[in-house]
Amino acid sequence: MEFITNKTALDILCERERDCIIRQILKEINPKHALIIRLRYWENMKYSQIAQIIDSTSGSVGGTIAYIQQKLRKKVEGIR
């Protein structure tokens, strides 16, 4: 089955560049924080699953993700 997409070549290029920047930033931050982001966004895990892996609580994982997202936003804005 073929899916129709409205993405242009430029859209795809921008997504790849964004992913590359995020991966580079993840190499520079706290390894535990990088693990949390990878589990959440690359492995699509729920907060409760991540909490079990890192021996924490779902609430703590959510708070950590919010903190990391804010930190990543600042770094990405600094690159622009």
GILINQUI-V471510 format. One line per field, one symbol per residue. ss: DSSP state (H for helix, E for strand, L for the rest). burial: 1 if it has 16 or more other ideal C-beta (glycine too) atoms within 10 Angstrom, else 0. Layout:
BEGIN
ss->???
burial->???
END
This chain:
BEGIN
ss->LLLLLLLLHHHHHHHHHHHHHHHHHHHHLLHHHHHHHHHHHHLLLLHHHHHHHHLLLHHHHHHHHHHHHHHHHHHHHHHL
burial->00000000000000000000000011000000110110110000101001100001000010011001000100000000
END
